[in-house]
Amino acid sequence: MLSLRRITTSPTITSLPRRALSTTPLRSLKESNSADPSPQNFDHHKQDSLSKQKSGKGHWKPELASNSEEAVKADRSSGSSSIKDLQEKTKKAAEENAKAGTN
């Protein structure tokens, strides 16, 4: 009976080391800190994008994209264009954004 008793009883558990609970800060808009992380600015860009999509003039807005989405967009749009062509495209895009009233 003595051997049976040893098998059925469990050894007492000594105090186990405990870890402190840790949390990370909430980043609700982008994966990293952006220049302007305010929800009001984000909502403004979102509403602007939705209204333009409804009128058929929608375009991609980097303000609404995550950092990884911006990186993919940059990788996919990079081509073998000359510097002069890239400068013209940048100028044209800036003029179109100024006309449309967006950043």
A tleap script that builds the chain and sets N, CA, C and O, in Angstrom:
source leaprc.protein.ff14SB
mol = sequence {
  NMET LEU SER LEU ARG ARG ILE THR THR SER
  PRO THR ILE THR SER LEU PRO ARG ARG ALA
  LEU SER THR THR PRO LEU ARG SER LEU LYS
  GLU SER ASN SER ALA ASP PRO SER PRO GLN
  ASN PHE ASP HIE HIE LYS GLN ASP SER LEU
  SER LYS GLN LYS SER GLY LYS GLY HIE TRP
  LYS PRO GLU LEU ALA SER ASN SER GLU GLU
  ALA VAL LYS ALA ASP ARG SER SER GLY SER
  SER SER ILE LYS ASP LEU GLN GLU LYS THR
  LYS LYS ALA ALA GLU GLU ASN ALA LYS ALA
  GLY THR CASN
}
set mol.1.N position { 0.802 -1.194 0.000 }
set mol.1.CA position { 0.000 0.000 0.000 }
set mol.1.C position { 0.852 1.268 0.000 }
set mol.1.O position { 0.447 2.301 -0.533 }
set mol.2.N position { 1.958 1.181 0.565 }
set mol.2.CA position { 2.816 2.341 0.631 }
set mol.2.C position { 3.244 2.788 -0.769 }
set mol.2.O position { 3.276 3.985 -1.054 }
set mol.3.N position { 3.571 1.838 -1.635 }
set mol.3.CA position { 3.988 2.215 -2.987 }
set mol.3.C position { 2.821 2.791 -3.783 }
set mol.3.O position { 3.016 3.703 -4.587 }
set mol.4.N position { 1.632 2.283 -3.576 }
set mol.4.CA position { 0.460 2.815 -4.260 }
set mol.4.C position { 0.180 4.246 -3.819 }
set mol.4.O position { -0.230 5.082 -4.625 }
set mol.5.N position { 0.394 4.513 -2.595 }
set mol.5.CA position { 0.156 5.841 -2.067 }
set mol.5.C position { 1.103 6.853 -2.701 }
set mol.5.O position { 0.695 7.981 -2.981 }
set mol.6.N position { 2.331 6.482 -2.927 }
set mol.6.CA position { 3.293 7.397 -3.524 }
set mol.6.C position { 2.937 7.721 -4.979 }
set mol.6.O position { 3.171 8.838 -5.440 }
set mol.7.N position { 2.387 6.772 -5.684 }
set mol.7.CA position { 2.048 6.984 -7.090 }
set mol.7.C position { 0.844 7.914 -7.227 }
set mol.7.O position { 0.825 8.782 -8.099 }
set mol.8.N position { -0.133 7.738 -6.390 }
set mol.8.CA position { -1.360 8.519 -6.534 }
set mol.8.C position { -1.261 9.923 -5.992 }
set mol.8.O position { -2.041 10.782 -6.401 }
set mol.9.N position { -0.370 10.188 -5.120 }
set mol.9.CA position { -0.264 11.555 -4.595 }
set mol.9.C position { 0.716 12.336 -5.454 }
set mol.9.O position { 1.778 11.834 -5.821 }
set mol.10.N position { 0.359 13.528 -5.758 }
set mol.10.CA position { 1.233 14.365 -6.583 }
set mol.10.C position { 2.135 15.193 -5.690 }
set mol.10.O position { 1.745 15.570 -4.585 }
set mol.11.N position { 3.303 15.469 -6.151 }
set mol.11.CA position { 4.192 16.299 -5.337 }
set mol.11.C position { 3.640 17.719 -5.267 }
set mol.11.O position { 2.952 18.173 -6.181 }
set mol.12.N position { 3.936 18.386 -4.219 }
set mol.12.CA position { 3.456 19.766 -4.081 }
set mol.12.C position { 4.215 20.657 -5.053 }
set mol.12.O position { 5.415 20.499 -5.276 }
set mol.13.N position { 3.486 21.580 -5.612 }
set mol.13.CA position { 4.082 22.497 -6.587 }
set mol.13.C position { 4.699 23.652 -5.816 }
set mol.13.O position { 4.052 24.319 -5.009 }
set mol.14.N position { 5.961 23.854 -6.095 }
set mol.14.CA position { 6.623 24.991 -5.456 }
set mol.14.C position { 6.255 26.241 -6.229 }
set mol.14.O position { 5.726 26.159 -7.337 }
set mol.15.N position { 6.523 27.361 -5.667 }
set mol.15.CA position { 6.132 28.605 -6.342 }
set mol.15.C position { 6.913 28.755 -7.646 }
set mol.15.O position { 8.142 28.689 -7.668 }
set mol.16.N position { 6.183 28.954 -8.703 }
set mol.16.CA position { 6.770 29.120 -10.018 }
set mol.16.C position { 7.048 30.596 -10.258 }
set mol.16.O position { 6.326 31.458 -9.758 }
set mol.17.N position { 8.086 30.884 -11.015 }
set mol.17.CA position { 8.341 32.307 -11.298 }
set mol.17.C position { 7.197 32.887 -12.121 }
set mol.17.O position { 6.665 32.217 -13.007 }
set mol.18.N position { 6.829 34.093 -11.841 }
set mol.18.CA position { 5.733 34.744 -12.547 }
set mol.18.C position { 6.269 35.877 -13.402 }
set mol.18.O position { 7.233 36.558 -13.051 }
set mol.19.N position { 5.615 36.052 -14.524 }
set mol.19.CA position { 5.979 37.145 -15.409 }
set mol.19.C position { 5.018 38.312 -15.218 }
set mol.19.O position { 3.828 38.135 -14.956 }
set mol.20.N position { 5.563 39.480 -15.356 }
set mol.20.CA position { 4.722 40.674 -15.266 }
set mol.20.C position { 3.942 40.827 -16.564 }
set mol.20.O position { 4.441 40.491 -17.638 }
set mol.21.N position { 2.739 41.328 -16.466 }
set mol.21.CA position { 1.909 41.578 -17.639 }
set mol.21.C position { 2.434 42.820 -18.352 }
set mol.21.O position { 2.609 43.873 -17.739 }
set mol.22.N position { 2.678 42.686 -19.639 }
set mol.22.CA position { 3.149 43.840 -20.400 }
set mol.22.C position { 2.243 44.045 -21.600 }
set mol.22.O position { 1.677 43.091 -22.135 }
set mol.23.N position { 2.112 45.270 -22.009 }
set mol.23.CA position { 1.287 45.610 -23.163 }
set mol.23.C position { 2.080 46.508 -24.093 }
set mol.23.O position { 3.078 47.109 -23.696 }
set mol.24.N position { 1.635 46.591 -25.313 }
set mol.24.CA position { 2.247 47.495 -26.278 }
set mol.24.C position { 1.267 48.620 -26.574 }
set mol.24.O position { 0.056 48.430 -26.470 }
set mol.25.N position { 1.776 49.778 -26.941 }
set mol.25.CA position { 0.865 50.892 -27.218 }
set mol.25.C position { 0.032 50.619 -28.466 }
set mol.25.O position { 0.502 49.983 -29.410 }
set mol.26.N position { -1.192 51.099 -28.461 }
set mol.26.CA position { -2.110 50.931 -29.585 }
set mol.26.C position { -1.780 51.938 -30.673 }
set mol.26.O position { -1.695 53.139 -30.421 }
set mol.27.N position { -1.596 51.433 -31.886 }
set mol.27.CA position { -1.370 52.302 -33.044 }
set mol.27.C position { -2.514 52.033 -34.004 }
set mol.27.O position { -2.496 51.064 -34.763 }
set mol.28.N position { -3.490 52.891 -33.959 }
set mol.28.CA position { -4.729 52.589 -34.653 }
set mol.28.C position { -4.731 52.927 -36.138 }
set mol.28.O position { -5.502 52.334 -36.893 }
set mol.29.N position { -3.899 53.855 -36.579 }
set mol.29.CA position { -4.008 54.283 -37.964 }
set mol.29.C position { -2.944 53.688 -38.874 }
set mol.29.O position { -3.260 53.230 -39.972 }
set mol.30.N position { -1.717 53.687 -38.448 }
set mol.30.CA position { -0.637 53.145 -39.264 }
set mol.30.C position { 0.228 52.241 -38.413 }
set mol.30.O position { 0.115 52.212 -37.188 }
set mol.31.N position { 1.107 51.494 -39.100 }
set mol.31.CA position { 1.997 50.582 -38.404 }
set mol.31.C position { 3.056 51.326 -37.608 }
set mol.31.O position { 3.564 50.797 -36.620 }
set mol.32.N position { 3.391 52.511 -38.008 }
set mol.32.CA position { 4.410 53.290 -37.329 }
set mol.32.C position { 3.894 54.705 -37.116 }
set mol.32.O position { 2.799 55.067 -37.547 }
set mol.33.N position { 4.705 55.474 -36.450 }
set mol.33.CA position { 4.305 56.863 -36.229 }
set mol.33.C position { 4.305 57.613 -37.548 }
set mol.33.O position { 5.261 57.535 -38.320 }
set mol.34.N position { 3.252 58.322 -37.794 }
set mol.34.CA position { 3.189 59.138 -39.000 }
set mol.34.C position { 3.313 60.600 -38.604 }
set mol.34.O position { 3.329 60.935 -37.420 }
set mol.35.N position { 3.399 61.446 -39.585 }
set mol.35.CA position { 3.551 62.870 -39.309 }
set mol.35.C position { 2.305 63.440 -38.633 }
set mol.35.O position { 2.413 64.319 -37.778 }
set mol.36.N position { 1.137 62.954 -39.005 }
set mol.36.CA position { -0.112 63.475 -38.444 }
set mol.36.C position { -1.055 62.308 -38.146 }
set mol.36.O position { -1.888 61.971 -38.988 }
set mol.37.N position { -0.945 61.686 -36.975 }
set mol.37.CA position { -1.762 60.509 -36.686 }
set mol.37.C position { -3.158 60.810 -36.142 }
set mol.37.O position { -3.783 59.936 -35.543 }
set mol.38.N position { -3.651 62.022 -36.339 }
set mol.38.CA position { -4.938 62.372 -35.747 }
set mol.38.C position { -6.095 61.666 -36.464 }
set mol.38.O position { -6.114 61.607 -37.693 }
set mol.39.N position { -7.050 61.135 -35.713 }
set mol.39.CA position { -8.207 60.468 -36.323 }
set mol.39.C position { -9.051 61.415 -37.188 }
set mol.39.O position { -9.657 60.976 -38.165 }
set mol.40.N position { -9.097 62.699 -36.839 }
set mol.40.CA position { -9.889 63.641 -37.625 }
set mol.40.C position { -9.299 63.798 -39.025 }
set mol.40.O position { -10.035 63.856 -40.010 }
set mol.41.N position { -7.980 63.866 -39.109 }
set mol.41.CA position { -7.325 63.995 -40.407 }
set mol.41.C position { -7.532 62.724 -41.227 }
set mol.41.O position { -7.779 62.790 -42.431 }
set mol.42.N position { -7.430 61.570 -40.571 }
set mol.42.CA position { -7.654 60.292 -41.236 }
set mol.42.C position { -9.080 60.221 -41.777 }
set mol.42.O position { -9.291 59.811 -42.918 }
set mol.43.N position { -10.059 60.617 -40.963 }
set mol.43.CA position { -11.460 60.600 -41.400 }
set mol.43.C position { -11.693 61.559 -42.572 }
set mol.43.O position { -12.466 61.264 -43.484 }
set mol.44.N position { -11.014 62.705 -42.534 }
set mol.44.CA position { -11.138 63.659 -43.640 }
set mol.44.C position { -10.673 63.018 -44.944 }
set mol.44.O position { -11.362 63.112 -45.960 }
set mol.45.N position { -9.512 62.366 -44.923 }
set mol.45.CA position { -8.989 61.715 -46.133 }
set mol.45.C position { -9.896 60.567 -46.571 }
set mol.45.O position { -10.086 60.337 -47.765 }
set mol.46.N position { -10.450 59.852 -45.596 }
set mol.46.CA position { -11.335 58.731 -45.919 }
set mol.46.C position { -12.613 59.226 -46.606 }
set mol.46.O position { -13.029 58.673 -47.624 }
set mol.47.N position { -13.225 60.258 -46.050 }
set mol.47.CA position { -14.451 60.806 -46.639 }
set mol.47.C position { -14.170 61.412 -48.018 }
set mol.47.O position { -14.979 61.284 -48.937 }
set mol.48.N position { -13.025 62.066 -48.150 }
set mol.48.CA position { -12.636 62.642 -49.436 }
set mol.48.C position { -12.472 61.532 -50.478 }
set mol.48.O position { -12.927 61.669 -51.614 }
set mol.49.N position { -11.827 60.447 -50.090 }
set mol.49.CA position { -11.617 59.323 -51.006 }
set mol.49.C position { -12.947 58.678 -51.402 }
set mol.49.O position { -13.148 58.339 -52.568 }
set mol.50.N position { -13.851 58.508 -50.439 }
set mol.50.CA position { -15.151 57.902 -50.728 }
set mol.50.C position { -15.982 58.775 -51.672 }
set mol.50.O position { -16.618 58.265 -52.594 }
set mol.51.N position { -15.973 60.080 -51.441 }
set mol.51.CA position { -16.761 60.966 -52.303 }
set mol.51.C position { -16.201 60.988 -53.723 }
set mol.51.O position { -16.967 61.057 -54.685 }
set mol.52.N position { -14.884 60.932 -53.866 }
set mol.52.CA position { -14.293 60.910 -55.203 }
set mol.52.C position { -14.554 59.584 -55.903 }
set mol.52.O position { -14.745 59.558 -57.119 }
set mol.53.N position { -14.565 58.486 -55.159 }
set mol.53.CA position { -14.872 57.192 -55.768 }
set mol.53.C position { -16.298 57.156 -56.283 }
set mol.53.O position { -16.561 56.589 -57.343 }
set mol.54.N position { -17.223 57.757 -55.539 }
set mol.54.CA position { -18.622 57.790 -55.967 }
set mol.54.C position { -18.792 58.605 -57.247 }
set mol.54.O position { -19.640 58.287 -58.081 }
set mol.55.N position { -17.987 59.651 -57.400 }
set mol.55.CA position { -18.092 60.478 -58.599 }
set mol.55.C position { -17.206 59.971 -59.736 }
set mol.55.O position { -17.150 60.594 -60.797 }
set mol.56.N position { -16.517 58.853 -59.529 }
set mol.56.CA position { -15.695 58.269 -60.583 }
set mol.56.C position { -14.313 58.855 -60.705 }
set mol.56.O position { -13.626 58.603 -61.695 }
set mol.57.N position { -13.884 59.627 -59.733 }
set mol.57.CA position { -12.572 60.255 -59.778 }
set mol.57.C position { -11.668 59.749 -58.655 }
set mol.57.O position { -10.768 60.460 -58.210 }
set mol.58.N position { -11.907 58.537 -58.204 }
set mol.58.CA position { -11.132 57.991 -57.095 }
set mol.58.C position { -9.689 57.716 -57.468 }
set mol.58.O position { -9.380 57.379 -58.611 }
set mol.59.N position { -8.821 57.861 -56.500 }
set mol.59.CA position { -7.412 57.555 -56.695 }
set mol.59.C position { -6.825 57.032 -55.383 }
set mol.59.O position { -7.440 57.144 -54.323 }
set mol.60.N position { -5.641 56.468 -55.474 }
set mol.60.CA position { -4.986 55.883 -54.304 }
set mol.60.C position { -4.444 56.989 -53.428 }
set mol.60.O position { -3.778 57.904 -53.911 }
set mol.61.N position { -4.731 56.906 -52.127 }
set mol.61.CA position { -4.271 57.926 -51.197 }
set mol.61.C position { -3.275 57.312 -50.224 }
set mol.61.O position { -3.640 56.404 -49.477 }
set mol.62.N position { -2.041 57.772 -50.206 }
set mol.62.CA position { -1.053 57.225 -49.276 }
set mol.62.C position { -1.392 57.519 -47.817 }
set mol.62.O position { -0.907 56.829 -46.920 }
set mol.63.N position { -2.220 58.536 -47.570 }
set mol.63.CA position { -2.602 58.859 -46.187 }
set mol.63.C position { -3.439 57.746 -45.565 }
set mol.63.O position { -3.477 57.609 -44.342 }
set mol.64.N position { -4.105 56.957 -46.393 }
set mol.64.CA position { -4.955 55.878 -45.895 }
set mol.64.C position { -4.247 54.528 -45.911 }
set mol.64.O position { -4.780 53.547 -45.391 }
set mol.65.N position { -3.069 54.464 -46.492 }
set mol.65.CA position { -2.351 53.198 -46.643 }
set mol.65.C position { -1.408 52.952 -45.468 }
set mol.65.O position { -0.955 53.882 -44.802 }
set mol.66.N position { -1.130 51.675 -45.235 }
set mol.66.CA position { -0.127 51.329 -44.230 }
set mol.66.C position { 1.255 51.521 -44.834 }
set mol.66.O position { 1.391 51.704 -46.044 }
set mol.67.N position { 2.270 51.480 -43.997 }
set mol.67.CA position { 3.632 51.644 -44.507 }
set mol.67.C position { 3.991 50.550 -45.500 }
set mol.67.O position { 4.651 50.811 -46.505 }
set mol.68.N position { 3.559 49.331 -45.221 }
set mol.68.CA position { 3.875 48.236 -46.142 }
set mol.68.C position { 3.148 48.413 -47.473 }
set mol.68.O position { 3.707 48.094 -48.523 }
set mol.69.N position { 1.921 48.914 -47.448 }
set mol.69.CA position { 1.201 49.176 -48.701 }
set mol.69.C position { 1.897 50.270 -49.513 }
set mol.69.O position { 1.975 50.188 -50.738 }
set mol.70.N position { 2.400 51.289 -48.822 }
set mol.70.CA position { 3.131 52.351 -49.516 }
set mol.70.C position { 4.403 51.806 -50.155 }
set mol.70.O position { 4.753 52.192 -51.270 }
set mol.71.N position { 5.098 50.910 -49.452 }
set mol.71.CA position { 6.324 50.326 -49.987 }
set mol.71.C position { 6.033 49.474 -51.218 }
set mol.71.O position { 6.771 49.531 -52.202 }
set mol.72.N position { 4.963 48.686 -51.166 }
set mol.72.CA position { 4.590 47.858 -52.321 }
set mol.72.C position { 4.219 48.738 -53.503 }
set mol.72.O position { 4.615 48.458 -54.635 }
set mol.73.N position { 3.467 49.792 -53.252 }
set mol.73.CA position { 3.077 50.719 -54.318 }
set mol.73.C position { 4.315 51.341 -54.968 }
set mol.73.O position { 4.392 51.454 -56.191 }
set mol.74.N position { 5.272 51.741 -54.145 }
set mol.74.CA position { 6.497 52.340 -54.681 }
set mol.74.C position { 7.296 51.322 -55.481 }
set mol.74.O position { 7.840 51.654 -56.534 }
set mol.75.N position { 7.373 50.101 -54.998 }
set mol.75.CA position { 8.114 49.063 -55.729 }
set mol.75.C position { 7.462 48.744 -57.064 }
set mol.75.O position { 8.152 48.579 -58.070 }
set mol.76.N position { 6.156 48.657 -57.079 }
set mol.76.CA position { 5.454 48.301 -58.318 }
set mol.76.C position { 5.459 49.433 -59.330 }
set mol.76.O position { 5.462 49.181 -60.535 }
set mol.77.N position { 5.461 50.663 -58.870 }
set mol.77.CA position { 5.401 51.776 -59.804 }
set mol.77.C position { 6.773 52.204 -60.299 }
set mol.77.O position { 6.871 52.973 -61.255 }
set mol.78.N position { 7.835 51.719 -59.662 }
set mol.78.CA position { 9.167 52.105 -60.132 }
set mol.78.C position { 9.473 51.360 -61.421 }
set mol.78.O position { 9.266 50.151 -61.521 }
set mol.79.N position { 9.948 52.065 -62.362 }
set mol.79.CA position { 10.243 51.478 -63.662 }
set mol.79.C position { 11.575 51.984 -64.162 }
set mol.79.O position { 12.394 52.482 -63.389 }
set mol.80.N position { 11.783 51.859 -65.422 }
set mol.80.CA position { 13.049 52.292 -66.006 }
set mol.80.C position { 12.882 53.660 -66.665 }
set mol.80.O position { 13.391 53.888 -67.763 }
set mol.81.N position { 12.178 54.558 -66.005 }
set mol.81.CA position { 11.957 55.897 -66.547 }
set mol.81.C position { 13.190 56.762 -66.309 }
set mol.81.O position { 13.955 56.535 -65.372 }
set mol.82.N position { 13.363 57.741 -67.160 }
set mol.82.CA position { 14.478 58.672 -66.975 }
set mol.82.C position { 14.106 59.689 -65.894 }
set mol.82.O position { 12.941 59.824 -65.519 }
set mol.83.N position { 15.102 60.384 -65.416 }
set mol.83.CA position { 14.882 61.398 -64.381 }
set mol.83.C position { 13.947 62.482 -64.907 }
set mol.83.O position { 13.074 62.957 -64.180 }
set mol.84.N position { 14.123 62.864 -66.142 }
set mol.84.CA position { 13.281 63.914 -66.745 }
set mol.84.C position { 11.805 63.482 -66.762 }
set mol.84.O position { 10.916 64.276 -66.452 }
set mol.85.N position { 11.556 62.209 -67.129 }
set mol.85.CA position { 10.179 61.699 -67.144 }
set mol.85.C position { 9.586 61.678 -65.736 }
set mol.85.O position { 8.424 62.033 -65.537 }
set mol.86.N position { 10.385 61.265 -64.776 }
set mol.86.CA position { 9.898 61.227 -63.392 }
set mol.86.C position { 9.579 62.633 -62.876 }
set mol.86.O position { 8.596 62.823 -62.160 }
set mol.87.N position { 10.401 63.607 -63.236 }
set mol.87.CA position { 10.145 64.985 -62.820 }
set mol.87.C position { 8.852 65.511 -63.437 }
set mol.87.O position { 8.084 66.209 -62.776 }
set mol.88.N position { 8.616 65.178 -64.692 }
set mol.88.CA position { 7.381 65.608 -65.359 }
set mol.88.C position { 6.161 64.953 -64.714 }
set mol.88.O position { 5.138 65.606 -64.509 }
set mol.89.N position { 6.269 63.665 -64.396 }
set mol.89.CA position { 5.159 62.964 -63.745 }
set mol.89.C position { 4.862 63.562 -62.377 }
set mol.89.O position { 3.701 63.728 -62.002 }
set mol.90.N position { 5.917 63.885 -61.635 }
set mol.90.CA position { 5.739 64.486 -60.310 }
set mol.90.C position { 5.074 65.855 -60.425 }
set mol.90.O position { 4.175 66.183 -59.651 }
set mol.91.N position { 5.513 66.638 -61.381 }
set mol.91.CA position { 4.931 67.967 -61.593 }
set mol.91.C position { 3.454 67.849 -61.957 }
set mol.91.O position { 2.615 68.578 -61.428 }
set mol.92.N position { 3.144 66.921 -62.869 }
set mol.92.CA position { 1.757 66.726 -63.304 }
set mol.92.C position { 0.875 66.258 -62.143 }
set mol.92.O position { -0.248 66.736 -61.979 }
set mol.93.N position { 1.393 65.315 -61.336 }
set mol.93.CA position { 0.618 64.813 -60.194 }
set mol.93.C position { 0.375 65.916 -59.172 }
set mol.93.O position { -0.711 66.003 -58.599 }
set mol.94.N position { 1.382 66.761 -58.938 }
set mol.94.CA position { 1.222 67.868 -57.987 }
set mol.94.C position { 0.183 68.863 -58.493 }
set mol.94.O position { -0.620 69.375 -57.712 }
set mol.95.N position { 0.196 69.137 -59.785 }
set mol.95.CA position { -0.784 70.068 -60.356 }
set mol.95.C position { -2.199 69.496 -60.269 }
set mol.95.O position { -3.145 70.221 -59.961 }
set mol.96.N position { -2.345 68.187 -60.541 }
set mol.96.CA position { -3.666 67.558 -60.446 }
set mol.96.C position { -4.180 67.556 -59.010 }
set mol.96.O position { -5.366 67.782 -58.767 }
set mol.97.N position { -3.279 67.300 -58.059 }
set mol.97.CA position { -3.684 67.313 -56.652 }
set mol.97.C position { -4.071 68.727 -56.219 }
set mol.97.O position { -5.011 68.901 -55.443 }
set mol.98.N position { -3.371 69.710 -56.703 }
set mol.98.CA position { -3.696 71.098 -56.355 }
set mol.98.C position { -5.073 71.475 -56.924 }
set mol.98.O position { -5.853 72.160 -56.261 }
set mol.99.N position { -5.365 71.031 -58.143 }
set mol.99.CA position { -6.674 71.303 -58.745 }
set mol.99.C position { -7.797 70.617 -57.970 }
set mol.99.O position { -8.857 71.198 -57.738 }
set mol.100.N position { -7.544 69.368 -57.575 }
set mol.100.CA position { -8.559 68.592 -56.883 }
set mol.100.C position { -8.714 69.000 -55.421 }
set mol.100.O position { -9.706 68.659 -54.777 }
set mol.101.N position { -7.732 69.730 -54.905 }
set mol.101.CA position { -7.818 70.180 -53.515 }
set mol.101.C position { -7.388 69.122 -52.519 }
set mol.101.O position { -7.815 69.153 -51.365 }
set mol.102.N position { -6.551 68.185 -52.943 }
set mol.102.CA position { -6.046 67.162 -52.020 }
set mol.102.C position { -4.552 67.294 -51.886 }
set mol.102.O position { -3.889 67.978 -52.665 }
set mol.103.N position { -4.038 66.619 -50.877 }
set mol.103.CA position { -2.587 66.654 -50.637 }
set mol.103.C position { -1.886 65.651 -51.502 }
set mol.103.O position { -0.662 65.533 -51.442 }
savepdb mol mol.pdb
quit
